[in-house]
Amino acid sequence: MRYQDKVVVVTGGANGIGKAIAKAYQEEGATVIVADIVKPSEESVHFYKTDVSNPSDINRLFAYIKEQYDQLDILINNAGISSFGDFYDISLEEWDRVLNTNLRSVFLCSQQAARIMRQQANGGSLVHIASTRAFMSEANTESYAASKGGIFALTHALAMTLQEDHITSNAISPGWIQNTNYEKLREIDHEQHPSKRVGKPEDVARACLFLTDPANNFINGENFVIDGGMTRKMIYEH
Ligand code: NAD
């Protein structure tokens, strides 16, 4: 029960990786608020309906956290959408949809969360879920890759800005992780993977618990790659 008495917000926590993250904190005793566009099937987590691409929704979410709990220890910026397709066909609307959901939301949620955390003697922790696709040069991934690459830059800047308020800011870059669209991952030849398996949402959840443990608060501005060695293998092979 390492996280007893802690208040944790997980964006996109109704499914996939976010669901595992929410469950992991709950099992450690935390009060977990899932901020998602869909209601989680898990009845024991608190749910606050939030579209992170909508700044008004974000304002409402953190006003609710302040009023209801007057405390926030951990924010996991996990909500995200993927978007792949021919570079020449990417519309401005699609670019904005991906960047607003995956990157602008991380800025806005972090700003709102830090306003609460900086009032606390123990500060808090921010974790942003990026992706190995941000640095694994793949064709026709421009909007998604840019949104996730932007998260790295934001992670570093926030780490510097917020250190005097005892708030840490770290990123996690998952590789192939089973999620709600797992059918797509079944097409991948698992034998090509150095770990002979794709990742589980719980692999990412454990990394979150590690990064937000107050005993590990000397880790700041980092990016944890959770990919079973896949990135290393690809760099080596090319
Ligand atoms: P998922 O589609 O299984 O779950 C995403 C969750 O986010 C859903 O509950 C969805 O309702 C919610 N969501 C979507 N748009 C939202 C919005 N506008 N506001 C609030 N909630 C919203 O996806 P996942 O695989 O669990 O991905 C979680 C995060 O991990 C994403 O940021 C994704 O880019 C990242 N990621 C995933 C993988 C992977 O292989 N699964 C790899 C690298 C990075």
py3Dmol code that shows the C-alpha trace and the ligand (Angstrom):
import py3Dmol

protein = """\
ATOM      1  CA  MET A   1       0.000   0.000   0.000  1.00  0.00           C
ATOM      2  CA  ARG A   2       2.783   2.379  -1.020  1.00  0.00           C
ATOM      3  CA  TYR A   3       0.308   4.885  -2.414  1.00  0.00           C
ATOM      4  CA  GLN A   4      -2.186   5.041   0.420  1.00  0.00           C
ATOM      5  CA  ASP A   5      -3.387   8.631   0.933  1.00  0.00           C
ATOM      6  CA  LYS A   6      -2.219   9.597  -2.567  1.00  0.00           C
ATOM      7  CA  VAL A   7      -4.507  11.081  -5.201  1.00  0.00           C
ATOM      8  CA  VAL A   8      -3.743  10.010  -8.781  1.00  0.00           C
ATOM      9  CA  VAL A   9      -5.262  11.187 -12.076  1.00  0.00           C
ATOM     10  CA  VAL A  10      -4.886   8.873 -15.097  1.00  0.00           C
ATOM     11  CA  THR A  11      -6.014  10.288 -18.441  1.00  0.00           C
ATOM     12  CA  GLY A  12      -7.328   7.690 -20.877  1.00  0.00           C
ATOM     13  CA  GLY A  13      -7.554   5.248 -17.964  1.00  0.00           C
ATOM     14  CA  ALA A  14     -10.657   3.373 -19.127  1.00  0.00           C
ATOM     15  CA  ASN A  15      -8.849   1.001 -21.494  1.00  0.00           C
ATOM     16  CA  GLY A  16      -5.526  -0.491 -22.460  1.00  0.00           C
ATOM     17  CA  ILE A  17      -2.376   0.811 -20.811  1.00  0.00           C
ATOM     18  CA  GLY A  18      -4.222   3.489 -18.806  1.00  0.00           C
ATOM     19  CA  LYS A  19      -6.577   0.892 -17.342  1.00  0.00           C
ATOM     20  CA  ALA A  20      -3.619  -1.161 -16.084  1.00  0.00           C
ATOM     21  CA  ILE A  21      -2.003   1.983 -14.653  1.00  0.00           C
ATOM     22  CA  ALA A  22      -5.207   2.960 -12.815  1.00  0.00           C
ATOM     23  CA  LYS A  23      -5.530  -0.577 -11.412  1.00  0.00           C
ATOM     24  CA  ALA A  24      -1.896  -0.679 -10.270  1.00  0.00           C
ATOM     25  CA  TYR A  25      -2.244   2.530  -8.237  1.00  0.00           C
ATOM     26  CA  GLN A  26      -5.550   1.394  -6.831  1.00  0.00           C
ATOM     27  CA  GLU A  27      -4.013  -1.873  -5.662  1.00  0.00           C
ATOM     28  CA  GLU A  28      -1.357   0.187  -3.885  1.00  0.00           C
ATOM     29  CA  GLY A  29      -4.048   2.069  -1.963  1.00  0.00           C
ATOM     30  CA  ALA A  30      -4.329   5.291  -3.990  1.00  0.00           C
ATOM     31  CA  THR A  31      -7.487   7.213  -4.785  1.00  0.00           C
ATOM     32  CA  VAL A  32      -7.583   7.033  -8.584  1.00  0.00           C
ATOM     33  CA  ILE A  33      -9.548   9.327 -10.874  1.00  0.00           C
ATOM     34  CA  VAL A  34      -9.853   8.148 -14.465  1.00  0.00           C
ATOM     35  CA  ALA A  35     -10.300  11.031 -16.926  1.00  0.00           C
ATOM     36  CA  ASP A  36     -11.544   9.547 -20.185  1.00  0.00           C
ATOM     37  CA  ILE A  37     -14.154  10.049 -22.866  1.00  0.00           C
ATOM     38  CA  VAL A  38     -15.596   6.616 -22.084  1.00  0.00           C
ATOM     39  CA  LYS A  39     -16.674   5.217 -18.725  1.00  0.00           C
ATOM     40  CA  PRO A  40     -14.362   2.549 -17.319  1.00  0.00           C
ATOM     41  CA  SER A  41     -15.862  -0.921 -16.844  1.00  0.00           C
ATOM     42  CA  GLU A  42     -13.973  -1.082 -13.531  1.00  0.00           C
ATOM     43  CA  GLU A  43     -16.550   0.282 -11.071  1.00  0.00           C
ATOM     44  CA  SER A  44     -14.128   0.842  -8.204  1.00  0.00           C
ATOM     45  CA  VAL A  45     -12.204   3.692  -9.869  1.00  0.00           C
ATOM     46  CA  HIS A  46     -13.586   7.222  -9.839  1.00  0.00           C
ATOM     47  CA  PHE A  47     -14.527   8.511 -13.260  1.00  0.00           C
ATOM     48  CA  TYR A  48     -14.600  12.094 -14.465  1.00  0.00           C
ATOM     49  CA  LYS A  49     -15.701  12.376 -18.074  1.00  0.00           C
ATOM     50  CA  THR A  50     -13.013  14.352 -19.873  1.00  0.00           C
ATOM     51  CA  ASP A  51     -12.033  14.888 -23.474  1.00  0.00           C
ATOM     52  CA  VAL A  52      -8.377  15.893 -23.156  1.00  0.00           C
ATOM     53  CA  SER A  53      -8.455  17.544 -26.578  1.00  0.00           C
ATOM     54  CA  ASN A  54     -10.931  20.055 -25.133  1.00  0.00           C
ATOM     55  CA  PRO A  55      -9.310  22.733 -22.884  1.00  0.00           C
ATOM     56  CA  SER A  56     -12.633  23.444 -21.111  1.00  0.00           C
ATOM     57  CA  ASP A  57     -12.930  19.793 -20.128  1.00  0.00           C
ATOM     58  CA  ILE A  58      -9.409  19.914 -18.689  1.00  0.00           C
ATOM     59  CA  ASN A  59     -10.235  23.049 -16.678  1.00  0.00           C
ATOM     60  CA  ARG A  60     -13.359  21.354 -15.305  1.00  0.00           C
ATOM     61  CA  LEU A  61     -11.432  18.188 -14.390  1.00  0.00           C
ATOM     62  CA  PHE A  62      -8.822  19.978 -12.285  1.00  0.00           C
ATOM     63  CA  ALA A  63     -11.345  22.341 -10.699  1.00  0.00           C
ATOM     64  CA  TYR A  64     -13.183  19.181  -9.603  1.00  0.00           C
ATOM     65  CA  ILE A  65      -9.966  17.611  -8.234  1.00  0.00           C
ATOM     66  CA  LYS A  66      -9.189  20.789  -6.281  1.00  0.00           C
ATOM     67  CA  GLU A  67     -12.684  21.063  -4.867  1.00  0.00           C
ATOM     68  CA  GLN A  68     -13.253  17.370  -4.158  1.00  0.00           C
ATOM     69  CA  TYR A  69      -9.801  16.350  -2.854  1.00  0.00           C
ATOM     70  CA  ASP A  70      -7.776  19.574  -2.509  1.00  0.00           C
ATOM     71  CA  GLN A  71      -4.809  17.317  -3.265  1.00  0.00           C
ATOM     72  CA  LEU A  72      -3.069  15.808  -6.283  1.00  0.00           C
ATOM     73  CA  ASP A  73       0.085  13.730  -6.025  1.00  0.00           C
ATOM     74  CA  ILE A  74       0.440  12.031  -9.400  1.00  0.00           C
ATOM     75  CA  LEU A  75      -0.708  12.819 -12.933  1.00  0.00           C
ATOM     76  CA  ILE A  76      -0.298  10.180 -15.631  1.00  0.00           C
ATOM     77  CA  ASN A  77      -0.746  11.806 -19.049  1.00  0.00           C
ATOM     78  CA  ASN A  78      -1.657   8.625 -20.896  1.00  0.00           C
ATOM     79  CA  ALA A  79      -4.594   9.472 -23.193  1.00  0.00           C
ATOM     80  CA  GLY A  80      -3.563   9.332 -26.821  1.00  0.00           C
ATOM     81  CA  ILE A  81      -4.673   8.397 -30.294  1.00  0.00           C
ATOM     82  CA  SER A  82      -2.682   6.969 -33.159  1.00  0.00           C
ATOM     83  CA  SER A  83      -2.825   8.217 -36.709  1.00  0.00           C
ATOM     84  CA  PHE A  84      -0.919   6.695 -39.590  1.00  0.00           C
ATOM     85  CA  GLY A  85      -1.379   7.260 -43.292  1.00  0.00           C
ATOM     86  CA  ASP A  86       0.040   8.778 -46.433  1.00  0.00           C
ATOM     87  CA  PHE A  87       1.955  11.950 -45.580  1.00  0.00           C
ATOM     88  CA  TYR A  88       0.545  13.757 -48.648  1.00  0.00           C
ATOM     89  CA  ASP A  89      -3.014  13.134 -47.474  1.00  0.00           C
ATOM     90  CA  ILE A  90      -2.688  14.410 -43.904  1.00  0.00           C
ATOM     91  CA  SER A  91      -5.207  17.234 -43.537  1.00  0.00           C
ATOM     92  CA  LEU A  92      -4.820  20.191 -41.201  1.00  0.00           C
ATOM     93  CA  GLU A  93      -7.843  18.887 -39.247  1.00  0.00           C
ATOM     94  CA  GLU A  94      -6.179  15.515 -38.722  1.00  0.00           C
ATOM     95  CA  TRP A  95      -2.868  17.108 -37.724  1.00  0.00           C
ATOM     96  CA  ASP A  96      -4.667  19.321 -35.179  1.00  0.00           C
ATOM     97  CA  ARG A  97      -6.750  16.408 -33.872  1.00  0.00           C
ATOM     98  CA  VAL A  98      -3.647  14.327 -33.144  1.00  0.00           C
ATOM     99  CA  LEU A  99      -1.517  17.167 -31.766  1.00  0.00           C
ATOM    100  CA  ASN A 100      -4.340  18.512 -29.584  1.00  0.00           C
ATOM    101  CA  THR A 101      -5.151  15.083 -28.160  1.00  0.00           C
ATOM    102  CA  ASN A 102      -1.609  13.798 -27.693  1.00  0.00           C
ATOM    103  CA  LEU A 103       0.496  16.888 -26.981  1.00  0.00           C
ATOM    104  CA  ARG A 104      -1.475  20.034 -26.169  1.00  0.00           C
ATOM    105  CA  SER A 105      -3.377  17.990 -23.581  1.00  0.00           C
ATOM    106  CA  VAL A 106      -0.109  17.055 -21.856  1.00  0.00           C
ATOM    107  CA  PHE A 107       0.845  20.720 -21.581  1.00  0.00           C
ATOM    108  CA  LEU A 108      -2.587  21.795 -20.293  1.00  0.00           C
ATOM    109  CA  CYS A 109      -3.053  18.902 -17.839  1.00  0.00           C
ATOM    110  CA  SER A 110       0.493  19.332 -16.497  1.00  0.00           C
ATOM    111  CA  GLN A 111      -0.042  23.075 -16.010  1.00  0.00           C
ATOM    112  CA  GLN A 112      -3.286  22.536 -14.121  1.00  0.00           C
ATOM    113  CA  ALA A 113      -1.892  19.647 -12.065  1.00  0.00           C
ATOM    114  CA  ALA A 114       1.262  21.552 -11.113  1.00  0.00           C
ATOM    115  CA  ARG A 115      -0.838  24.458  -9.828  1.00  0.00           C
ATOM    116  CA  ILE A 116      -2.274  22.071  -7.231  1.00  0.00           C
ATOM    117  CA  MET A 117       0.960  20.143  -6.574  1.00  0.00           C
ATOM    118  CA  ARG A 118       3.085  23.235  -5.942  1.00  0.00           C
ATOM    119  CA  GLN A 119       0.908  24.086  -2.909  1.00  0.00           C
ATOM    120  CA  GLN A 120       1.910  20.751  -1.298  1.00  0.00           C
ATOM    121  CA  ALA A 121       5.040  20.259   0.819  1.00  0.00           C
ATOM    122  CA  ASN A 122       5.791  16.990  -1.020  1.00  0.00           C
ATOM    123  CA  GLY A 123       5.126  18.361  -4.500  1.00  0.00           C
ATOM    124  CA  GLY A 124       4.132  15.633  -6.937  1.00  0.00           C
ATOM    125  CA  SER A 125       4.989  13.592 -10.014  1.00  0.00           C
ATOM    126  CA  LEU A 126       4.094  13.918 -13.674  1.00  0.00           C
ATOM    127  CA  VAL A 127       4.490  10.975 -16.054  1.00  0.00           C
ATOM    128  CA  HIS A 128       3.815  11.384 -19.769  1.00  0.00           C
ATOM    129  CA  ILE A 129       3.262   8.393 -22.041  1.00  0.00           C
ATOM    130  CA  ALA A 130       5.204   8.977 -25.266  1.00  0.00           C
ATOM    131  CA  SER A 131       6.182   6.227 -27.733  1.00  0.00           C
ATOM    132  CA  THR A 132       9.217   4.569 -29.299  1.00  0.00           C
ATOM    133  CA  ARG A 133       7.726   5.755 -32.601  1.00  0.00           C
ATOM    134  CA  ALA A 134       8.935   9.257 -31.715  1.00  0.00           C
ATOM    135  CA  PHE A 135      12.531   8.246 -32.401  1.00  0.00           C
ATOM    136  CA  MET A 136      12.264   5.077 -34.524  1.00  0.00           C
ATOM    137  CA  SER A 137      12.008   6.883 -37.900  1.00  0.00           C
ATOM    138  CA  GLU A 138       9.050   5.286 -39.661  1.00  0.00           C
ATOM    139  CA  ALA A 139       7.374   6.548 -42.826  1.00  0.00           C
ATOM    140  CA  ASN A 140       3.871   8.021 -42.731  1.00  0.00           C
ATOM    141  CA  THR A 141       3.742   8.484 -38.965  1.00  0.00           C
ATOM    142  CA  GLU A 142       4.300  12.272 -39.023  1.00  0.00           C
ATOM    143  CA  SER A 143       1.493  13.573 -36.805  1.00  0.00           C
ATOM    144  CA  TYR A 144       1.776  10.786 -34.224  1.00  0.00           C
ATOM    145  CA  ALA A 145       5.594  10.872 -34.166  1.00  0.00           C
ATOM    146  CA  ALA A 146       5.629  14.674 -33.838  1.00  0.00           C
ATOM    147  CA  SER A 147       3.109  14.598 -31.001  1.00  0.00           C
ATOM    148  CA  LYS A 148       5.135  12.016 -29.090  1.00  0.00           C
ATOM    149  CA  GLY A 149       8.471  13.710 -29.847  1.00  0.00           C
ATOM    150  CA  GLY A 150       6.987  16.933 -28.498  1.00  0.00           C
ATOM    151  CA  ILE A 151       6.297  15.095 -25.253  1.00  0.00           C
ATOM    152  CA  PHE A 152      10.050  14.520 -24.778  1.00  0.00           C
ATOM    153  CA  ALA A 153      10.787  18.246 -25.118  1.00  0.00           C
ATOM    154  CA  LEU A 154       7.956  19.089 -22.734  1.00  0.00           C
ATOM    155  CA  THR A 155       9.168  16.455 -20.262  1.00  0.00           C
ATOM    156  CA  HIS A 156      12.629  18.029 -20.110  1.00  0.00           C
ATOM    157  CA  ALA A 157      11.422  21.632 -19.867  1.00  0.00           C
ATOM    158  CA  LEU A 158       8.901  20.782 -17.138  1.00  0.00           C
ATOM    159  CA  ALA A 159      11.562  18.913 -15.170  1.00  0.00           C
ATOM    160  CA  MET A 160      13.660  22.076 -15.069  1.00  0.00           C
ATOM    161  CA  THR A 161      10.785  24.476 -14.428  1.00  0.00           C
ATOM    162  CA  LEU A 162       9.103  22.493 -11.682  1.00  0.00           C
ATOM    163  CA  GLN A 163      12.063  21.188  -9.702  1.00  0.00           C
ATOM    164  CA  GLU A 164      11.894  24.088  -7.250  1.00  0.00           C
ATOM    165  CA  ASP A 165       8.298  23.047  -6.515  1.00  0.00           C
ATOM    166  CA  HIS A 166       9.427  19.422  -5.866  1.00  0.00           C
ATOM    167  CA  ILE A 167       7.538  18.173  -8.896  1.00  0.00           C
ATOM    168  CA  THR A 168       9.220  15.597 -11.148  1.00  0.00           C
ATOM    169  CA  SER A 169       8.456  15.164 -14.849  1.00  0.00           C
ATOM    170  CA  ASN A 170       9.372  11.951 -16.677  1.00  0.00           C
ATOM    171  CA  ALA A 171       8.292  10.220 -19.866  1.00  0.00           C
ATOM    172  CA  ILE A 172       7.723   6.578 -20.694  1.00  0.00           C
ATOM    173  CA  SER A 173       8.083   5.305 -24.243  1.00  0.00           C
ATOM    174  CA  PRO A 174       6.284   2.003 -24.716  1.00  0.00           C
ATOM    175  CA  GLY A 175       7.070  -0.225 -27.676  1.00  0.00           C
ATOM    176  CA  TRP A 176       4.495  -2.778 -28.875  1.00  0.00           C
ATOM    177  CA  ILE A 177       2.000  -3.195 -26.061  1.00  0.00           C
ATOM    178  CA  GLN A 178      -1.200  -5.267 -26.113  1.00  0.00           C
ATOM    179  CA  ASN A 179      -4.106  -2.874 -26.009  1.00  0.00           C
ATOM    180  CA  THR A 180      -7.708  -2.621 -27.088  1.00  0.00           C
ATOM    181  CA  ASN A 181      -6.536  -2.836 -30.709  1.00  0.00           C
ATOM    182  CA  TYR A 182      -4.565  -5.971 -29.931  1.00  0.00           C
ATOM    183  CA  GLU A 183      -5.810  -7.735 -33.044  1.00  0.00           C
ATOM    184  CA  LYS A 184      -3.405  -5.602 -35.068  1.00  0.00           C
ATOM    185  CA  LEU A 185      -0.481  -6.694 -32.920  1.00  0.00           C
ATOM    186  CA  ARG A 186      -1.321 -10.346 -33.500  1.00  0.00           C
ATOM    187  CA  GLU A 187      -0.085  -9.849 -37.057  1.00  0.00           C
ATOM    188  CA  ILE A 188       3.389  -9.098 -35.726  1.00  0.00           C
ATOM    189  CA  ASP A 189       5.783 -12.008 -35.726  1.00  0.00           C
ATOM    190  CA  HIS A 190       6.577 -12.355 -32.033  1.00  0.00           C
ATOM    191  CA  GLU A 191       9.663 -14.380 -32.878  1.00  0.00           C
ATOM    192  CA  GLN A 192      11.210 -11.157 -34.290  1.00  0.00           C
ATOM    193  CA  HIS A 193      10.923  -9.572 -30.880  1.00  0.00           C
ATOM    194  CA  PRO A 194      13.986  -9.960 -28.655  1.00  0.00           C
ATOM    195  CA  SER A 195      11.651 -10.782 -25.760  1.00  0.00           C
ATOM    196  CA  LYS A 196       9.614 -13.207 -27.936  1.00  0.00           C
ATOM    197  CA  ARG A 197       6.466 -11.376 -26.865  1.00  0.00           C
ATOM    198  CA  VAL A 198       4.856  -7.972 -27.127  1.00  0.00           C
ATOM    199  CA  GLY A 199       4.472  -5.932 -23.954  1.00  0.00           C
ATOM    200  CA  LYS A 200       1.591  -6.037 -21.525  1.00  0.00           C
ATOM    201  CA  PRO A 201      -0.104  -2.903 -20.182  1.00  0.00           C
ATOM    202  CA  GLU A 202       1.133  -4.005 -16.738  1.00  0.00           C
ATOM    203  CA  ASP A 203       4.755  -3.669 -17.950  1.00  0.00           C
ATOM    204  CA  VAL A 204       4.090   0.052 -18.421  1.00  0.00           C
ATOM    205  CA  ALA A 205       2.092   0.352 -15.190  1.00  0.00           C
ATOM    206  CA  ARG A 206       5.022  -0.981 -13.122  1.00  0.00           C
ATOM    207  CA  ALA A 207       7.306   1.639 -14.671  1.00  0.00           C
ATOM    208  CA  CYS A 208       4.831   4.353 -13.621  1.00  0.00           C
ATOM    209  CA  LEU A 209       4.814   3.099 -10.035  1.00  0.00           C
ATOM    210  CA  PHE A 210       8.610   3.140 -10.042  1.00  0.00           C
ATOM    211  CA  LEU A 211       8.941   6.673 -11.440  1.00  0.00           C
ATOM    212  CA  THR A 212       6.393   8.178  -9.065  1.00  0.00           C
ATOM    213  CA  ASP A 213       7.706   6.482  -5.933  1.00  0.00           C
ATOM    214  CA  PRO A 214       8.923   9.351  -3.701  1.00  0.00           C
ATOM    215  CA  ALA A 215      12.039   7.239  -2.977  1.00  0.00           C
ATOM    216  CA  ASN A 216      12.928   7.625  -6.687  1.00  0.00           C
ATOM    217  CA  ASN A 217      12.479  11.380  -6.921  1.00  0.00           C
ATOM    218  CA  PHE A 218      16.109  11.843  -7.994  1.00  0.00           C
ATOM    219  CA  ILE A 219      14.965  10.569 -11.429  1.00  0.00           C
ATOM    220  CA  ASN A 220      13.801  13.667 -13.276  1.00  0.00           C
ATOM    221  CA  GLY A 221      13.519  14.658 -16.942  1.00  0.00           C
ATOM    222  CA  GLU A 222      14.091  11.076 -18.123  1.00  0.00           C
ATOM    223  CA  ASN A 223      12.507   8.894 -20.781  1.00  0.00           C
ATOM    224  CA  PHE A 224      12.028   5.225 -19.842  1.00  0.00           C
ATOM    225  CA  VAL A 225      11.842   2.938 -22.865  1.00  0.00           C
ATOM    226  CA  ILE A 226       9.624  -0.075 -22.122  1.00  0.00           C
ATOM    227  CA  ASP A 227       9.908  -2.207 -25.239  1.00  0.00           C
ATOM    228  CA  GLY A 228      11.519  -5.507 -24.297  1.00  0.00           C
ATOM    229  CA  GLY A 229      14.709  -4.476 -26.109  1.00  0.00           C
ATOM    230  CA  MET A 230      13.042  -3.944 -29.513  1.00  0.00           C
ATOM    231  CA  THR A 231      14.520  -0.483 -30.118  1.00  0.00           C
ATOM    232  CA  ARG A 232      18.028  -1.690 -29.315  1.00  0.00           C
ATOM    233  CA  LYS A 233      17.570  -4.642 -31.668  1.00  0.00           C
ATOM    234  CA  MET A 234      16.446  -2.389 -34.533  1.00  0.00           C
ATOM    235  CA  ILE A 235      19.318   0.070 -34.035  1.00  0.00           C
ATOM    236  CA  TYR A 236      21.772  -2.832 -33.963  1.00  0.00           C
ATOM    237  CA  GLU A 237      20.329  -4.436 -37.106  1.00  0.00           C
ATOM    238  CA  HIS A 238      20.418  -1.218 -39.128  1.00  0.00           C
TER     239      HIS A 238
END
"""
ligand_1 = """\
44
NAD
P -6.161 2.430 -26.111
O -6.790 2.903 -27.375
O -6.255 0.984 -25.740
O -6.689 3.308 -24.885
C -6.685 4.716 -24.967
C -7.641 5.293 -23.966
O -7.598 6.719 -24.128
C -9.094 4.852 -24.199
O -9.726 4.544 -22.976
C -9.720 6.071 -24.870
O -11.108 6.192 -24.607
C -8.924 7.209 -24.219
N -8.969 8.420 -25.021
C -8.833 8.549 -26.360
N -8.989 9.824 -26.724
C -9.238 10.533 -25.598
C -9.529 11.894 -25.314
N -9.603 12.813 -26.305
N -9.737 12.258 -24.037
C -9.679 11.350 -23.028
N -9.447 10.051 -23.229
C -9.222 9.637 -24.504
O -4.633 2.874 -26.257
P -3.316 2.355 -25.478
O -2.563 1.460 -26.380
O -3.645 1.908 -24.106
O -2.488 3.723 -25.458
C -2.312 4.510 -24.299
C -1.161 5.468 -24.546
O 0.044 4.729 -24.823
C -1.376 6.381 -25.756
O -0.868 7.667 -25.478
C -0.556 5.710 -26.839
O -0.146 6.605 -27.846
C 0.598 5.181 -26.021
N 1.335 4.078 -26.652
C 0.737 2.869 -26.880
C 1.475 1.836 -27.467
C 0.899 0.478 -27.735
O 1.552 -0.363 -28.384
N -0.276 0.147 -27.244
C 2.810 2.052 -27.822
C 3.371 3.303 -27.578
C 2.636 4.314 -26.987
"""
view = py3Dmol.view(width=600, height=400)
view.addModel(protein, "pdb")
view.setStyle({"model": 0}, {"cartoon": {"style": "trace"}})
view.addModel(ligand_1, "xyz")
view.setStyle({"model": 1}, {"stick": {}})
view.zoomTo()
view.show()
